[in-house]
Amino acid sequence: ALVGAGVVWLFFRGLQAVPPRRLSTVAPAAAVGALVSVPVAAAVFTGLFAVGGGAPVEVGTVLTAMLGWHSLIGIGEALITGLVVGSILAVRPDLVYGARRLLAARELEIRTPAASEVSA
């Protein structure tokens, strides 16, 4: 859990540092972080297995199986994360912690109705 969360945070912050810095880049950055975090966590598990695993299985076989399946899981995780973060951004962007820096830089825009809209 710590590896996955750490990888997502690093990728998310790294992608946010690359211009353009817009609210529309938050959901894709979160999705990429989610995509990468799952196989990285699987690779870390394989390293732990290599150190203390008691099963008579080669580390290369475990790594291949873990990365293969967890890459597919990462794609699903990226789709879900991107859709959920994008949906929340559309409705309540203030609830997305990763968007707070971008929201703080926004200026308030006050719109007044056009003359044709007022008479209708």
For each residue, the residues with C-beta under 8 A, 3 or more apart:
1: 4 5
2: 5 6
3: 6 7 37 40 41 44
4: 1 7 8 37 38 40 41
5: 1 2 8 9 37
6: 2 3 9 10
7: 3 4 10 11 33 36 37 40 41
8: 4 5 11 12 30 33 34 36 37
9: 5 6 12 13 33
10: 6 7 13 14 33
11: 7 8 14 15 29 32 33 36 37
12: 8 9 15 16 29 30 32 33 98
13: 9 10 16 17
14: 10 11 17 18
15: 11 12 18 25 28 29 32 33
16: 12 13 21 25 26 29 98 101
17: 13 14
18: 14 15
19:
20: 25
21: 16 25 102 105
22: 25 102
23: 26 89 93 99 102 103
24: 27
25: 15 16 20 21 22 28 29
26: 16 23 29 30 85 89 96 98 99 102
27: 24 30 31 82 83 85 86 89
28: 15 25 31 32 82
29: 11 12 15 16 25 26 32 33 98
30: 8 12 26 27 33 34 81 82 85 98
31: 27 28 34 35 78 79 81 82 85
32: 11 12 15 28 29 35 36 78
33: 7 8 9 10 11 12 15 29 30 36 37 81
34: 8 30 31 37 38 74 77 78 80 81 82
35: 31 32 38 74 75 77 78
36: 7 8 11 32 33 39 40 74
37: 3 4 5 7 8 11 33 34 40 41 74 77
38: 4 34 35 41 42 70 71 73 74 77
39: 36 42 43 66 67 70 71 74
40: 3 4 7 36 37 43 44
41: 3 4 7 37 38 44 45 70
42: 38 39 45 46 66 67 69 70
43: 39 40 46 47 63 66 67
44: 3 40 41 47 48
45: 41 42 48 49 66
46: 42 43 49 50 59 62 63 66 67
47: 43 44 50 51
48: 44 45 51 52 53
49: 45 46 52 53 55 59 62
50: 46 47 53 59 62
51: 47 48
52: 48 49
53: 48 49 50 57 59 62
54:
55: 49
56:
57: 53 61 62
58: 61 62
59: 46 49 50 53 62 63
60: 63 64
61: 57 58 64 65
62: 46 49 50 53 57 58 59 65 66
63: 43 46 59 60 66 67
64: 60 61 67 68
65: 61 62 68 69
66: 39 42 43 45 46 62 63 69 70
67: 39 42 43 46 63 64 70 71
68: 64 65 71 72
69: 42 65 66 72 73
70: 38 39 41 42 66 67 73 74
71: 38 39 67 68 74 75
72: 68 69 75 76
73: 38 69 70 76 77
74: 34 35 36 37 38 39 70 71 77 78
75: 35 71 72 78 79
76: 72 73 79 80
77: 34 35 37 38 73 74 80 81
78: 31 32 34 35 74 75 81 82
79: 31 75 76 82 83
80: 34 76 77 83 84
81: 30 31 33 34 77 78 84 85
82: 27 28 30 31 34 78 79 85 86
83: 27 79 80 86 87
84: 80 81 87 88
85: 26 27 30 31 81 82 88 89 96 98
86: 27 82 83 89 90
87: 83 84 90 91
88: 84 85 91 92 93 95 96
89: 23 26 27 85 86 92 93 96 99
90: 86 87 93
91: 87 88
92: 88 89 95 96
93: 23 88 89 90 96 99 103
94: 99 100 103
95: 88 92
96: 26 85 88 89 92 93 99 100
97: 100
98: 12 16 26 29 30 85 101
99: 23 26 89 93 94 96 102 103
100: 94 96 97 103 104
101: 16 98 104 105
102: 21 22 23 26 99 105 106
103: 23 93 94 99 100 106
104: 100 101
105: 21 101 102
106: 102 103
107:
108:
109:
110:
111:
112:
113: 117 118
114: 117 118
115: 118 119
116: 119 120
117: 113 114 120
118: 113 114 115
119: 115 116
120: 116 117
